[in-house]
Structures are given as structure tokens and as C-alpha cells.
Amino acid sequence: MLLSLRTLIGRALALVALADVAYSQTQTTAQTHTYDPSPFNFIGYIDAMTVNNVSDPLTGGTITVNGFVVTVPKNLLVTLPSITCAWSEMFDVHGTPQLPLLGTVSWEATIFGNEVNGKRIAGLVYIVQESVQLLQGFITSMDLTTGHFFIDNTEVVLNDPLGRYGHPYTDNPLWTVDPDNPSVRASTGFPVCIPRNTTDSECPLTNRPKDGSGLFLTAFTMPDPALVTPGGLDPRIMVPLVVGDYVTYLGTQVGDGLLAIYSLEANLGIYTAPGTKPAYITCEAANYGIVVPDPTVETGETRPCLLILHPLC
């Protein structure tokens, strides 16, 4: 059978095209990753968590976020709202995750890591119930015998295992307040508290002055500690919160409609006397410059944004 030149050329071009397609498919199938290892960053809901060995304090495990399984290596530390803990501390003795209401409410994880040979391995892990939570309202009532109080219609309690800011609350210690760098404070940084009773020496009502009408002040300056009188204002002691205070807060739902607060900022302007101690400092943000020994690379500044209580410092 004789074929025309046009037919031969057409068939040749078709064969070239088929070969090119086959080559492309082979390349696509063989090269699933353009580079390995590769970095990843997940922000999503926690589906499951496992621990390898509950008796090993530095053990690892896995965390599943939106269906993706990530390996948690041994020795990794997890960052929570107020503290950092080992992966093993996220579980009870039976290997159950210590996440209140897990499966009923959503828990979120932010993970930075590397994928190596198709396996995702975590490097940094942040866990919180609601990462963008921000709540505000007025304190409408307090129970000084339990430390529970209401913000509008929401029942709350300071998640304070050590009892630093009021009655101890020990049910969910991982989601605690910060007992050392006050996460329960006035807008100016002065630590505030919930009285344990009407005569609480660590959170006395006498440390909150009133105006001429008998209403508690929302802005005032503490005296010099050297001039403190018995029963008067003392800058070395926390200031009590009272009904009517407006607060911004974050917390964890723990069941029965209760919110366990780990961060609270009261809309109060409490200052200390200039040139005296204590002088409370609040850090709103910080930039950390990384020094690279290369003159062609820009070096960033290390610079914090701070608020200091002294009105005239």
C-alpha cells in the first residue's frame, strides 16, 4: 500500500505528540515533589491526637489536622495560650487528650514543620480552642465564695490553678492564666484580681478607691510605697475587680456553660507614682532582629512596644 507524503508526515507528527504526552505523564507520575524536604504550615481543626508512650515525659505521637496526619517527634514542646508543655502532658494516664469537650467543640492547631520522604514532621505546634476569640462585656455579678462571676449572661472563672488572682481553679491546668507575667490585668498593666472574700488581704477592696458618690474609680494613681498607710492604697498589692467593670477576655469552654478564662484585661487606668517601685511593664509586641554575618544582608532591629505604668516616666 502506497502512502502519500502528507499522510506520512501526519502520522509522524502524531507519533511525536503521543511520545511527548507519554513522557510528560511519566515525568508527572515520577516527580510528585519538586523538592524534598519541603516546609509546611497548617492552621486547622484537630481531628485526633495520639501519644506514643504516656510514661515517657518527652515522648512524641501524632496530631491529625483537617485529615492530615502530622508526626510529633520526641522532645517537641507545645505552646498553649499561657504556658509551654511537653507532648506527653497533653494526655492523661490513659492516653486521652486533655482538651475539654473535644469532639463537641472545635479545637485548633497551628503547625510549622517539614515534609520528609512523604512524612509530615512537626517543628512548632500551637494549640488553642479558638485562636481568634475576643470577648468583651461588663461584670454583672460575683460569687466571692467560689470565684465564679458573670460577664453579662456568661458564667466565667479565672483558670488559676495556683490561686494567684483569686480562688484556685484546678480542673484544667493546661489552659491556665499566666501566674508570673500577669495575664489578668488592667489596661495599663497593673495586676487585678477577684476577691476571695470581703476581707481578702491579697485582694483587698480597700485597694480600689471610690469617688464622692461611693462608686469605685476606674482611673487613679497609686501612692509612693513609702507613704502607704494601713488600710490605704498599696501599689504592691493587686487591685480588685468589681461589679460594673468592663473587661476583654479569652477563655476555654469546659462544659456546663462555664468559660475558664486564661487572659483578662480590665478597662482600668491604674498607675504607680513616678520614680517609685514597683513599675509594671506591659509588652504589646516585640520584634527580634536576626544577625547574619553577611554584609549584604539586612539586619533587623530588636525592638519591643512597651507600656510602663508611670504617667511621667
Secondary structure, DSSP 8 states (H G I E B T S, - for coil): ----HHHHHHHHHHHHHHHHHHHHHHHHHH-S-SSSSEEEEEEEEEEEEEES-TT-TT--EEEEETTEEEEE-TT-EEE-SS-EEEGGGGB-TTS-B--TTBTTB--EEEEEEEEETTEEEEEEEEEES-TT--EEEEEEEE-TTT--EEETTEEEEE--TT-SSSS---S-GGG---TTTTSEEETTS-BEE--SSTT-TTS-GGGS-B-TTS-B-SEEE---GGG--TTS--TTS-EE--TT-EEEEEEEEEETTEEEEEEEEES-EEE--TT-S---EEEEEEE-----S-TTS-----EEEEEES-TT-
